[in-house]
């Protein structure tokens, strides 16, 4: 377990008010790398949102940590899930249709990009 004294990514976004395209792209690249790591270990988060990423410290380039794996599940390639889970503003359309796989984590990331 690590102490993430930098707070939530969501709060950082609000406090900063604006990210350059380059800074937003760098942040999203990090998020996609985190998602890739989870997926390569067979873990689908299912509730990705800026509130579930914490910053290790208050530095501008602080490392990012994914948190709140309470809705996550293990999956194998080809598994199809039907549970409606996630947070309303970030939920992928496939979840609402009750037919989804790990791609829903990427939808959440791409939707978060709009916030930046």
Steps between C-alpha positions, in 0.01 A plus 500: 500500500624851422413840641380716211536847648431675169124440513257403226566568134149651483592764760824577316307550175255737670776695678710530186203607291669434167746252356693557183440237235853369557448469878159336455646255247781409739255442783272289282799300375580414861138400567492277191827337612345429841192349334723292271689367802174402672364336185824310439455350849138411421341775710217721374448803727145594388490832688778713358455873552724789609384454860649149501850612409719637777819702475794375703598854601418864425772542235386601152635175352392274784458130422139390462349200680173321418275435800157365596504154349175414678310438173790336320489141376743252358435417136624278221508593134151459356312526832178702476363679806141607564503679837422871490781655703699821502431868556220665304701775330773262385314180416552350153198438276589128486449474877146636466439249221619225738756360259857611559861412562817687596442761230271684744808613694628674189164674445527646849850630422392656173200663661728644767704663223205732434543637852849620423 
